[in-house]
Amino acid sequence: MSGDIAQIVAAALTVITAATPLLLAATGELVTEKSGVLNLGVEGMMLVGAIAGFATAITTGSSTLGIAAGVAAGAGMALIFAVLTLTFLANQVATGLALTIFGTGLSALIGSGYVGIAVKPLPRLAIPVLSELPLVGPILFGQDVLIYTSFLLLAAVAYFLYRTHAGLVLRSIGDSHEAAHAIGYRVIGVRYLATIFGGAMSGLGGAYMSLAYSPSWSEGMTAGRGWIALALVVFATWRPARLLAGAYLFGGINILQLYIQAWGWEIPSQFLTMLPYLATVLVLVLISRDQTRIRLNAPACLGKPFYAAG
Amino acid sequence: MLRSRRTFTKMLGGTAAAAAVLGRPFIVRAADPFKAGFIYVGPVADFGWTHQHDTARKAMEEAIGTDKVKTTYVESVKEGPDAERVIRELATAGHGIIFTTSFGFMNPTLKVAKDFPAVKFEHATGYKRTENVATYNIRFYEGRYIQGVIAGKMSKSGTIGYIGSVPIPEVVMGMNAVAQGMRSVRPDGKIKIVWINGWYDPGKESDATKALIDQGCDIICQHTDSGSPLQVAQERGMHGFGQASDMISIAPKAQLTSSIDNWGPYYIDRVKAAMDGSWKSQDVWGGLKADMLKMAPYTNMDDDVKAAAQAAEDGVKSGQIIIFKGPIKDQNGTLQVKDGEALDDGKIAGMNWLAEGIEGKLPS
């Protein structure tokens, strides 16, 4: 029996590391989308963040600087997107897709010299006493620092969006940029900030991949997690709390299917691999039946360009 | 993926500037020398399968001389209809020999080969040949047998883990070879399998490794391409084996050895043959003896294990050890190979059963 519990604890630990990059990137994209900007370049920004973080950590020997570089690189990528779509009014969907392709290529180019090198994984925080508690100890109090950061950032974002004036302004710009502009809010400025924040979070998610999750660099290492993060925002119907649940549901099912195989249950592994996506579709269908709730949370101006006439 | 093929097409159209900006030469132009083309399924920087093909391409260029042979490669080409277009472009651009280095390039290769009878085609890991299409492969399972011997000697729990990619005979024969090797030194050895249904996803590979270690596996074998299983093994104080290339640099304390793909000698032979006109369609399946498969140095193990590994390597090389020699039962207890009988290459290449000692099912 104690063996079973040990296994459940181990599985839970793995779920947390799998969910964290999704949660980080999705939190950023949530803020971007709430301001009315749809940036489909998450995968590309994550990859650039991953290589920037990894290369910096290798060169300087400091994972803290690595994380900072990942954040900065993600923000830089988002800035390119913001200039193109907000200042030059390029189509957001096309520009976002281009950003992903660009990021994939750029990260591969920078990363070609960093293949096959290992970096020391992020140290785990061991909170004295607490992390030695049975069962919950290692799960709640023995993780690396970015995992706690992901929770804190999500809480901060939720507070910012729904409890502060600035958050209200951001949401109003996402819902009706014309009205917000008429009152005198700087639509483009706020959107710039929201987009850059989204990029920084994607970069952080990428850096988590290359510094903690599988501490190495290999081309295309995010393997589609940026797209999952995008789906998560819709899955969560733009609500931070549901985002948390969604990230852990996605991460959880993905990990569970690996454990189920090792336990020897006879469920086809392809079916299990499919489950998270099936769950997304199901939840989307269920939520979509309630149109008003979607309309309440979805930013009405999502993806629409804004041009201040006069 | 889109990027490299676009660049390639653009360059054929003459806009070489794009590649100059990207700084990665996807194509090398030359007027006179013999031209050899390569198509890769992954990026050259994958540290595994494609990386090894590209290393061999460079070795071949070096050996024959860059004044006599020019090579072109296109990386990250998707298997399927897209591949046909890229192969056709290479053939049209005057390449005398074209290597298509993934199983899924089989039908596109055959289709293009039909239209270019003067061009020689070499398809890795395939089984369909014509007048101008040859096939070649490495007996990877020989290396896995040695891994099994090492794992059997080293494992404390008696249970080892195996990360499976996709359930095709190539992967199945590797699992069975590990089982044969392990059970030759430890008849009660067990192997747990987790399939990730893909060849390359560093995140998922490390999750699978964690799942296996959590189930009590202390040695990890992998048939996937990234080094992350080895890294996780190292972090947890366990051991594993590298895949395709020597991965000791990323897991110096965890790698026991690695099966290294060595395509170089084959590429040199075949390009030379194509140049002097002696090229003929053939099927080559070379292993340790042919030097197409090499073992990385045996590390992180005691001397007696090292000796056992070396003995297994020598035995396989000399032919004294026949890996799939009966009696071999499958996991349901059915006798698959009779006592004294040895499986022929055709049966090995079509293997669709898991040997005794392996836990976990073959997804159908």
HADDOCK unambig.tbl for C-alpha pairs under 7 A between the chains (distance, minus, plus):
assign (segid A and resid 7 and name CA) (segid B and resid 214 and name CA) 6.15 0.50 0.50
assign (segid A and resid 10 and name CA) (segid B and resid 214 and name CA) 6.47 0.50 0.50
assign (segid A and resid 14 and name CA) (segid B and resid 207 and name CA) 6.67 0.50 0.50
assign (segid A and resid 105 and name CA) (segid B and resid 3 and name CA) 6.72 0.50 0.50
assign (segid A and resid 112 and name CA) (segid B and resid 45 and name CA) 6.05 0.50 0.50
assign (segid A and resid 115 and name CA) (segid B and resid 45 and name CA) 6.46 0.50 0.50
assign (segid A and resid 115 and name CA) (segid B and resid 47 and name CA) 6.57 0.50 0.50
assign (segid A and resid 116 and name CA) (segid B and resid 47 and name CA) 6.39 0.50 0.50
assign (segid A and resid 116 and name CA) (segid B and resid 249 and name CA) 6.54 0.50 0.50
assign (segid A and resid 116 and name CA) (segid B and resid 250 and name CA) 5.85 0.50 0.50
assign (segid A and resid 117 and name CA) (segid B and resid 249 and name CA) 6.28 0.50 0.50
assign (segid A and resid 117 and name CA) (segid B and resid 250 and name CA) 5.33 0.50 0.50
assign (segid A and resid 118 and name CA) (segid B and resid 250 and name CA) 4.65 0.50 0.50
assign (segid A and resid 213 and name CA) (segid B and resid 203 and name CA) 6.57 0.50 0.50
assign (segid A and resid 214 and name CA) (segid B and resid 202 and name CA) 6.46 0.50 0.50
assign (segid A and resid 214 and name CA) (segid B and resid 203 and name CA) 5.98 0.50 0.50
assign (segid A and resid 214 and name CA) (segid B and resid 206 and name CA) 6.66 0.50 0.50
assign (segid A and resid 214 and name CA) (segid B and resid 228 and name CA) 5.76 0.50 0.50
assign (segid A and resid 218 and name CA) (segid B and resid 46 and name CA) 6.15 0.50 0.50
assign (segid A and resid 219 and name CA) (segid B and resid 45 and name CA) 6.71 0.50 0.50
assign (segid A and resid 219 and name CA) (segid B and resid 46 and name CA) 6.40 0.50 0.50
assign (segid A and resid 221 and name CA) (segid B and resid 201 and name CA) 6.54 0.50 0.50
assign (segid A and resid 221 and name CA) (segid B and resid 202 and name CA) 6.14 0.50 0.50
assign (segid A and resid 223 and name CA) (segid B and resid 201 and name CA) 5.99 0.50 0.50
assign (segid A and resid 255 and name CA) (segid B and resid 207 and name CA) 6.73 0.50 0.50
assign (segid A and resid 258 and name CA) (segid B and resid 194 and name CA) 6.22 0.50 0.50
assign (segid A and resid 258 and name CA) (segid B and resid 208 and name CA) 5.82 0.50 0.50
assign (segid A and resid 258 and name CA) (segid B and resid 211 and name CA) 6.38 0.50 0.50
assign (segid A and resid 259 and name CA) (segid B and resid 211 and name CA) 5.39 0.50 0.50
assign (segid A and resid 261 and name CA) (segid B and resid 194 and name CA) 5.62 0.50 0.50
assign (segid A and resid 261 and name CA) (segid B and resid 360 and name CA) 6.80 0.50 0.50
assign (segid A and resid 262 and name CA) (segid B and resid 192 and name CA) 6.27 0.50 0.50
assign (segid A and resid 262 and name CA) (segid B and resid 193 and name CA) 6.31 0.50 0.50
assign (segid A and resid 262 and name CA) (segid B and resid 194 and name CA) 5.89 0.50 0.50
assign (segid A and resid 262 and name CA) (segid B and resid 211 and name CA) 6.93 0.50 0.50
assign (segid A and resid 262 and name CA) (segid B and resid 212 and name CA) 6.35 0.50 0.50
assign (segid A and resid 262 and name CA) (segid B and resid 215 and name CA) 6.96 0.50 0.50
assign (segid A and resid 264 and name CA) (segid B and resid 360 and name CA) 5.47 0.50 0.50
assign (segid A and resid 268 and name CA) (segid B and resid 363 and name CA) 5.92 0.50 0.50
assign (segid A and resid 269 and name CA) (segid B and resid 195 and name CA) 6.79 0.50 0.50
assign (segid A and resid 270 and name CA) (segid B and resid 197 and name CA) 6.87 0.50 0.50
